[in-house]
Amino acid sequence: MTDYYRPGYYVDGSKYYIITNVFSIKSNKLVWSATTVTPEPASLQEGIDSILYTVVKQMKKDGFLPARKKR
């Protein structure tokens, strides 16, 4: 029997761990890093949008990116 037919081999509702690393080209060093955990998105685009939103929000909170100026 092939493993993927055994119970527990495949599980719906997976979680995805995404690691984001930002490196400085000038200093050749890691300058910011984060790990996000997300449930399986309804679509690839929804997953990408959710991860980008979360990463940018945290980068602003950490002072790595400037906050958006209010008009």
Backbone as CSV, one residue per row, in Angstrom:
resi,resn,N_x,N_y,N_z,CA_x,CA_y,CA_z,C_x,C_y,C_z
1,MET,0.844,-1.189,0.000,0.000,0.000,0.000,0.888,1.251,0.000
2,THR,0.590,2.192,-0.877,1.342,3.442,-0.960,1.033,4.309,0.261
3,ASP,2.059,5.005,0.775,1.897,5.814,1.989,0.780,6.834,1.901
4,TYR,0.591,7.469,0.735,-0.416,8.518,0.692,-1.842,8.001,0.755
5,TYR,-2.020,6.716,0.801,-3.354,6.157,1.038,-3.572,5.847,2.515
6,ARG,-2.532,5.916,3.299,-2.653,5.616,4.728,-3.270,6.816,5.454
7,PRO,-4.080,6.562,6.470,-4.657,7.660,7.257,-3.563,8.530,7.868
8,GLY,-3.751,9.836,7.809,-2.804,10.773,8.400,-1.700,11.236,7.470
9,TYR,-1.560,10.597,6.290,-0.515,11.032,5.361,-0.830,12.411,4.813
10,TYR,-2.075,12.614,4.431,-2.507,13.909,3.906,-3.566,14.463,4.836
11,VAL,-3.412,15.709,5.222,-4.348,16.344,6.138,-4.820,17.648,5.524
12,ASP,-6.133,17.834,5.433,-6.670,19.117,4.986,-6.483,20.153,6.083
13,GLY,-6.467,21.401,5.702,-6.358,22.471,6.683,-4.944,22.656,7.190
14,SER,-3.982,22.528,6.330,-2.586,22.687,6.717,-2.279,24.127,7.105
15,LYS,-1.231,24.286,7.897,-0.710,25.611,8.222,0.581,25.783,7.446
16,TYR,0.821,27.001,6.990,2.034,27.305,6.248,2.884,28.266,7.061
17,TYR,4.157,27.954,7.170,5.119,28.796,7.865,5.957,29.495,6.800
18,ILE,5.922,30.821,6.796,6.648,31.612,5.813,7.719,32.417,6.547
19,ILE,8.953,32.277,6.118,10.055,33.034,6.703,10.424,34.158,5.742
20,THR,10.473,35.370,6.268,10.848,36.536,5.474,12.153,37.079,6.030
21,ASN,13.153,37.171,5.175,14.461,37.712,5.565,14.794,38.886,4.660
22,VAL,15.263,39.972,5.263,15.693,41.146,4.510,17.182,41.337,4.784
23,PHE,17.954,41.381,3.710,19.402,41.545,3.815,19.832,42.908,3.293
24,SER,20.877,43.447,3.900,21.499,44.673,3.420,22.542,44.291,2.375
25,ILE,22.445,44.879,1.200,23.443,44.619,0.161,24.767,45.269,0.538
26,LYS,24.695,46.468,1.139,25.924,47.179,1.516,26.745,46.417,2.543
27,SER,26.080,45.957,3.599,26.820,45.296,4.681,26.806,43.771,4.566
28,ASN,26.026,43.253,3.629,25.909,41.803,3.440,25.487,41.112,4.736
29,LYS,24.515,41.741,5.427,24.032,41.205,6.699,22.501,41.157,6.710
30,LEU,21.988,40.262,7.516,20.559,40.177,7.757,20.149,41.371,8.605
31,VAL,19.160,42.149,8.145,18.746,43.339,8.893,17.339,43.222,9.484
32,TRP,16.541,42.275,8.985,15.198,42.079,9.530,14.732,40.681,9.160
33,SER,14.034,40.025,10.090,13.557,38.669,9.840,12.260,38.431,10.598
34,ALA,11.386,37.644,10.013,10.127,37.293,10.671,9.635,35.950,10.145
35,THR,8.868,35.277,10.976,8.204,34.041,10.575,6.714,34.243,10.772
36,THR,5.939,33.965,9.743,4.491,34.066,9.838,3.896,32.669,9.689
37,VAL,2.760,32.466,10.339,2.029,31.205,10.241,0.645,31.542,9.732
38,THR,0.224,30.854,8.705,-1.086,31.129,8.125,-1.799,29.828,7.810
39,PRO,-3.110,29.793,8.039,-3.854,28.601,7.629,-3.929,28.545,6.105
40,GLU,-4.264,27.398,5.580,-4.354,27.231,4.135,-5.347,28.240,3.560
41,PRO,-4.894,29.132,2.670,-5.789,30.160,2.124,-6.734,29.570,1.072
42,ALA,-7.801,30.313,0.812,-8.765,29.892,-0.208,-8.135,29.933,-1.603
43,SER,-7.167,30.849,-1.787,-6.488,30.956,-3.078,-5.045,31.391,-2.833
44,LEU,-4.211,31.178,-3.812,-2.812,31.592,-3.710,-2.716,33.101,-3.529
45,GLN,-3.488,33.857,-4.303,-3.441,35.320,-4.210,-3.876,35.801,-2.833
46,GLU,-4.898,35.172,-2.260,-5.353,35.541,-0.918,-4.246,35.280,0.103
47,GLY,-3.547,34.180,-0.045,-2.450,33.855,0.862,-1.316,34.853,0.761
48,ILE,-0.936,35.205,-0.462,0.132,36.178,-0.682,-0.246,37.533,-0.109
49,ASP,-1.466,37.967,-0.381,-1.932,39.266,0.127,-1.915,39.305,1.654
50,SER,-2.363,38.235,2.281,-2.407,38.166,3.740,-1.010,38.217,4.340
51,ILE,-0.085,37.476,3.765,1.288,37.462,4.266,1.938,38.827,4.076
52,LEU,1.776,39.432,2.889,2.365,40.756,2.643,1.819,41.801,3.608
53,TYR,0.504,41.778,3.832,-0.113,42.728,4.753,0.492,42.582,6.149
54,THR,0.608,41.342,6.614,1.137,41.075,7.954,2.595,41.497,8.073
55,VAL,3.412,41.179,7.076,4.834,41.512,7.109,5.043,43.024,7.079
56,VAL,4.364,43.720,6.194,4.505,45.183,6.097,4.045,45.852,7.387
57,LYS,2.942,45.386,7.950,2.427,45.950,9.204,3.471,45.803,10.319
58,GLN,4.099,44.627,10.415,5.102,44.403,11.455,6.367,45.216,11.195
59,MET,6.760,45.338,9.931,7.946,46.136,9.603,7.736,47.598,9.978
60,LYS,6.533,48.104,9.784,6.225,49.487,10.191,6.246,49.609,11.708
61,LYS,5.654,48.621,12.383,5.618,48.633,13.844,7.029,48.607,14.428
62,ASP,7.919,47.842,13.793,9.308,47.743,14.251,10.144,48.950,13.857
63,GLY,9.580,49.875,13.059,10.322,51.053,12.633,11.231,50.794,11.448
64,PHE,11.110,49.629,10.845,11.942,49.301,9.691,11.444,50.000,8.434
65,LEU,10.130,50.182,8.344,9.520,50.939,7.238,8.814,52.153,7.821
66,PRO,8.811,53.257,7.096,8.102,54.433,7.603,6.593,54.205,7.558
67,ALA,5.906,54.731,8.549,4.447,54.651,8.567,3.900,55.571,7.477
68,ARG,2.758,55.221,6.955,2.130,56.035,5.901,1.697,57.376,6.481
69,LYS,2.015,58.426,5.757,1.618,59.771,6.197,0.147,59.985,5.903
70,LYS,-0.565,60.560,6.890,-1.983,60.856,6.707,-2.113,62.162,5.949
71,ARG,-3.066,62.215,5.059,-3.275,63.420,4.250,-4.173,64.394,4.945
